[in-house]
Amino acid sequence: LLSPVNFAYTALFNAIAFPAIECPMGLDKNGMPLGVQIVASPNSDRILIAAAKDLEEGFGGWLPAGPL
């Protein structure tokens, strides 16, 4: 679960009615974007979005990636 490009888990959780969201967390030391996935229990979308908003604001949110 901790390897890159595991965004497919978001679709899996959504398919089984567990809302999931990817939240940007800033950049790593190489300028690559970091993120975290949050999963909530069914019908907890409001709490999930509030948690994602707090994390995004607290950790800097979306930033453009470094040069290739």
C-alpha positions as CSV (number, residue, x, y, z in Angstrom):
1,L,0.0,0.0,0.0
2,L,2.9,2.4,0.4
3,S,4.3,2.1,-3.1
4,P,3.8,4.8,-5.7
5,V,1.0,4.8,-8.3
6,N,-1.5,2.9,-6.1
7,F,-4.3,5.3,-7.0
8,A,-6.3,2.2,-8.0
9,Y,-7.1,1.6,-4.4
10,T,-9.3,4.8,-4.5
11,A,-11.5,3.2,-7.1
12,L,-11.6,-0.1,-5.2
13,F,-12.8,1.6,-2.0
14,N,-15.4,3.6,-3.8
15,A,-16.7,0.5,-5.6
16,I,-17.4,-1.2,-2.2
17,A,-19.1,2.0,-0.9
18,F,-16.2,3.2,1.3
19,P,-15.5,6.8,0.2
20,A,-11.9,7.5,-0.5
21,I,-9.9,10.6,-1.5
22,E,-6.4,11.4,-2.5
23,C,-5.0,14.5,-0.7
24,P,-1.9,16.4,-1.9
25,M,0.7,16.8,0.8
26,G,3.4,18.9,-0.9
27,L,6.7,17.9,-2.5
28,D,9.5,15.5,-1.5
29,K,13.2,16.4,-1.4
30,N,13.4,15.8,-5.2
31,G,10.5,18.0,-6.0
32,M,8.1,15.2,-6.7
33,P,4.5,15.5,-5.4
34,L,3.5,13.6,-2.3
35,G,0.0,12.6,-1.3
36,V,-2.0,10.5,1.1
37,Q,-5.2,8.5,0.6
38,I,-7.9,8.8,3.2
39,V,-10.7,6.2,3.4
40,A,-13.9,6.6,5.5
41,S,-16.8,4.4,6.4
42,P,-19.9,4.4,4.2
43,N,-21.9,7.6,4.2
44,S,-19.1,9.6,5.8
45,D,-18.3,11.7,2.8
46,R,-18.7,15.0,4.7
47,I,-16.2,13.9,7.4
48,L,-13.8,12.6,4.7
49,I,-13.8,15.9,2.7
50,A,-13.3,17.9,5.9
51,A,-10.3,15.8,6.9
52,A,-8.8,16.1,3.4
53,K,-9.3,19.8,3.5
54,D,-7.5,20.1,6.9
55,L,-4.6,17.9,5.7
56,E,-4.2,19.8,2.5
57,E,-4.2,23.2,4.2
58,G,-1.9,22.0,7.0
59,F,0.7,20.4,4.7
60,G,0.8,22.9,1.8
61,G,-1.6,21.3,-0.6
62,W,-1.0,21.0,-4.3
63,L,2.2,22.3,-5.7
64,P,3.6,21.9,-9.3
65,A,6.1,19.1,-9.6
66,G,9.8,19.9,-10.0
67,P,11.5,20.0,-13.4
68,L,12.0,16.7,-15.2
